[in-house]
Amino acid sequence: MAITGLKTIIALSFVLAIGFLLVILSSALFNNYFPLLVVANYIITPLPNAICARAATSSSSFSFDGLEGGGGGVVDFGKFLTGFLVVMGIALPGVLAHSGIITLPAMVMAVVGGLLIYGTIIYFGMVFGGGEEDDVGF
């Protein structure tokens, strides 16, 4: 069982590396470094979910006392912001290509790289998650 988990982690890290390579190459091959803006988006994408999940717990130092039912609205807001940032990370290269800032091949490489990165994160959450079905790793 442990060998299967190790093979899965190795395969996921390989796919993640290919995703980041595509994003970096979309900038370096065309001498335009605007596609690297999506890397900043990859960094801030999990933050709303983590902050809102922490704020929703009653044992945290900054809980919302006025919310009844365990702070489900705060968690849902964090998931909404995370979903918005995921969509923005995939749509940002399209907006940059539409406005003529980057070329179409750079956009395709950045979008495919972003899909590989987000797909790896989602698959990792599904395989190695703690058993929660609605939380897929973000």
C-alpha positions in Angstrom: 0.0 0.0 0.0 2.8 2.4 0.8 4.5 1.7 -2.6 1.4 2.7 -4.4 1.2 6.0 -2.4 4.9 6.7 -3.2 4.3 6.0 -6.9 1.3 8.4 -6.9 3.3 11.2 -5.2 6.2 10.7 -7.7 3.7 10.9 -10.7 2.0 13.9 -9.2 5.2 15.7 -8.7 6.3 15.0 -12.3 3.0 16.4 -13.6 3.3 19.4 -11.3 6.9 20.0 -12.6 5.6 19.8 -16.2 2.9 22.4 -15.4 5.4 24.8 -13.9 7.8 24.2 -16.8 5.0 25.1 -19.3 4.2 28.3 -17.5 7.9 29.3 -17.3 8.5 28.4 -20.9 5.4 30.4 -22.0 7.3 33.5 -20.7 10.9 32.6 -21.6 10.3 31.5 -25.2 8.5 34.6 -26.2 10.5 37.2 -24.3 7.4 38.4 -22.5 7.2 37.8 -18.8 3.5 38.7 -18.2 2.4 35.0 -18.2 4.3 34.7 -14.9 1.5 36.7 -13.3 -0.4 33.4 -13.0 2.3 32.1 -10.7 1.4 34.7 -8.1 -2.2 33.6 -8.5 -1.1 30.0 -7.8 0.5 31.2 -4.5 -2.6 33.1 -3.3 -5.2 30.7 -4.4 -5.3 28.4 -1.3 -5.1 31.4 1.1 -8.9 32.3 1.3 -9.9 28.7 2.0 -7.3 28.4 4.7 -8.1 31.7 6.4 -11.8 31.2 6.3 -11.6 27.6 7.6 -9.4 28.9 10.4 -11.8 31.7 11.2 -14.8 29.4 11.2 -13.4 27.1 13.9 -14.5 28.0 17.4 -11.2 27.2 18.9 -9.3 29.7 16.8 -8.1 33.0 18.3 -10.2 35.1 15.9 -13.6 33.3 15.7 -16.8 34.9 14.7 -19.1 34.6 17.8 -22.2 35.9 16.0 -22.4 33.0 13.6 -24.5 30.1 14.5 -23.9 26.6 13.1 -20.1 26.5 13.1 -19.4 29.3 10.7 -20.5 27.5 7.5 -21.0 30.9 5.7 -17.4 31.8 6.3 -16.2 28.5 4.9 -18.5 28.9 1.9 -17.1 32.4 1.3 -13.6 31.0 1.4 -14.5 28.3 -1.1 -16.1 31.0 -3.3 -13.0 33.1 -3.3 -10.8 30.1 -4.0 -13.0 29.1 -6.9 -12.8 32.7 -8.2 -9.0 32.7 -8.0 -8.8 29.3 -9.8 -11.0 30.6 -12.6 -8.9 33.8 -12.7 -5.7 31.8 -13.0 -7.0 30.0 -16.0 -8.6 33.1 -17.6 -5.8 35.6 -17.0 -3.7 34.3 -19.9 -6.7 34.5 -22.2 -7.3 38.1 -21.2 -3.7 38.9 -21.8 -3.7 37.2 -25.2 -7.0 38.9 -26.2 -5.5 42.3 -25.3 -2.4 41.6 -27.4 0.0 41.6 -24.4 1.1 38.0 -25.0 0.9 35.7 -28.0 -1.6 32.9 -28.6 1.0 30.1 -28.2 2.1 31.6 -24.9 -1.5 31.7 -23.7 -2.0 28.0 -24.6 1.1 27.0 -22.8 0.2 29.0 -19.7 -3.4 27.6 -19.7 -2.3 24.0 -20.1 0.3 24.5 -17.4 -2.3 26.0 -15.1 -4.7 23.1 -15.7 -1.9 20.6 -15.0 -1.1 22.4 -11.7 -4.6 22.8 -10.5 -5.4 19.2 -11.6 -2.5 17.9 -9.6 -3.6 19.8 -6.5 -7.2 18.5 -6.9 -6.1 14.9 -7.5 -3.7 15.0 -4.5 -6.6 16.2 -2.3 -8.9 13.5 -3.6 -6.3 10.7 -3.1 -4.7 11.8 0.1 -7.5 13.8 1.7 -8.8 13.2 5.1 -12.0 11.6 3.9 -14.0 14.8 3.4 -15.8 14.6 0.1 -16.5 18.3 -0.4 -12.9 19.5 0.3 -10.7 18.6 -2.6 -7.4 20.0 -1.4 -7.7 23.8 -1.7 
